[in-house]
Amino acid sequence: MILLGDLNSDVKTAIKPGDGDANWALLKAGFEERSTRDPLSCCLETSLMKFPEGGGTKSDFDHKVDHIMTGDPEEIGRVRQAVTGRKPRNGFWNSDHAGLFSVLKFR
């Protein structure tokens, strides 16, 4: 099983109490990450996405809520991973989240 999703699992749980519950429940159930935490991929505030007033920088991506996980870590390995979309294109951001990318190897 491979799970992809915005799990609202911010690692800053002291700031957003309960926000990490989904992630911790999945990890406790044996799921493992197949994406990366470095660099971080979330989230731009709406005010930073406005053009031309906004802006936003890579440092505004300060936590992780998007995941690529597997419930079968022995069979599904991670070859490489990346985060895309951490800079605007033609003055606009595609989303408030950057994109995750993982190459997986099935044994």
N, C-alpha and C positions, 0 to 999 in steps of 0.2 A: 504494500500500500504506500502510495505517495500522497502527501497532503500539501496543498498549496493554499496560502491564504493570508489575509489581513486578520490576524488573531488578536489585535489590540493587546499585545503582550509587551508593552513598554517595560524596559528594564528599570525605569525610574519609578518603581512601585511606591516609594515613599512620597512622591509628588502626586501620583495618581493611584491612590489605594485601590487594590483589586484588579488593576489593569493587567497584571501578569498572571492572573488565575488560569486562563486558557493555556498559556504556554507551560506553566508548571504542571497542570493536570496531564498534558500530553507527554511531557518528559517523564513524569512519574509512571505513566502507563507504558513506557518503553520506547516512545518515539525519540528519534535523534535528528538533529539539524543536518541538512544537506545544503544549506545556504551559509552566508557569511555575516559576521557582525562588524567586519572591518573592510570597507568603510560602512558606516551606518546609513540607513536608507529612508528615514522618515523624520519628520514631516515638515513641510513648509507651511507657515501660517498663511492664511488667505491674503493678508495685507502685503506679504512679500511677493505674491504672484502677480500683483497688478502691474500693468505697464502703462506709462513709464515711471510712475511713482515708486513702485516696489523695487525689487532687486533680488535679494536673497543670495546667499553664498553657500558653498559646500558645508561650512560650519553650522548652518541652520539645520542640517540633517543631524539630529542629536540623539536619536533612539531608533529602536527596531520594533516594528509591529508585523512586518511581512515575513513569512517563513516558507521554506521548502523543507519538509520533514518526511521521514519514512518510519513506518512501523516495523520494518524488517531490515534493521541496520546490518545484519550479517550478509544479506543478499544484495543490498543496494548501496554501493559505495559512491563517494563523491570524488570526481576526477579534478574538477576545478569549478570555481564560482566567481561571480563578479557582481558589481552593482552598476547599473547604467542610469543615465538621465539625471546626473548630479550637477548639470549646468544648463542654463536656458539655451534654446535654439532660436535664432532670429528675434531675440528679446523676449521670448515667452517660455514659460515652464510647461512641460507636458502634463504634469500632475503635481500634487502636493507630496506624493511618494516617489522615490526613485524606484527603478525596476531591479528585480533580482534575477539572476541567471545562474543556473547550475548545470554542469555536465555530469550525468550519473552513469555509473557502470553497473550493469546487472550481472551478477555472478552466475 
